Amino acid sequence: RYISVTGVQTCALPISTNRHLYMLVREGTYMNYMMKLLTITFTAIFIGTTVLTTYAAPEKGWRYWGYFQAAPSSNSWSYATTGPAASTPKDGSVEGWKFSFSSGTVDAGNPTLKPNFKATCAGVAAQPGMVRVAVVVDYGARAIAPKGAAVQPTIRQCVIIKSGANGLEILNKVVPIRTDASGFVCGLNYYPAKECSTEILTPKVLKRK
């Protein structure tokens, strides 16, 4: 059955199914009821969206061995633009390696020690057909160390090697290298022991405030 308000059939409500709504219509308050219902619905959607945003998934990033370089006479690091196997450092260059972490908001940065060829290779004379390259190996922050692994002291060493040697050959003069099948550097001096460029949760101490 349907009802008519003031003689005009404006609402099609089956009275037998909801006497409460019939009373609301008869009293002229049906529209107020519907407005309240819509308000409650949209409020619930907004609160649900806010809760989902607040409890978003924790941020993650990657820990890996980063490769840095400094040209002769430079005292600042730059990210290497090629892999070590494709790089042939010149005499007076500095090669840097750091166990790093990066995510969408965090970058663990350059090696702690600044590139200093003169200090590292002091007393090492130039030789024909050879190049002198300073090497820095920084094992990174304790906060990103693999579980159970001890952070090793930073290495600074001067390498003298045949001209044209690549960055990987130079690094191998300083520490043992572990790579994956593609040649990506995974571990230096057995650090880390097994993993290779692993995704981890962003450590709290590295998060931007």
Secondary structure, DSSP 4 states (H G I P E B T S, - for coil): ----BTTB------TTT-HHHHHHHHTT-HHHHHHHHHHHHHHHHHHHHHHHHHTPPPPEEEEEEEEEEE-TT--S-EE-SS-GGG--PPTT-EEEEEEEEEESS-B--S-SSPP-HHHHSTT----TTEEEEEEEEE---GGGPPTTPPPPPPEEEEEEEETT--HHHHHHTTS-EEE-TT--EEEETTBSSS--SEEEEPPGGGS--
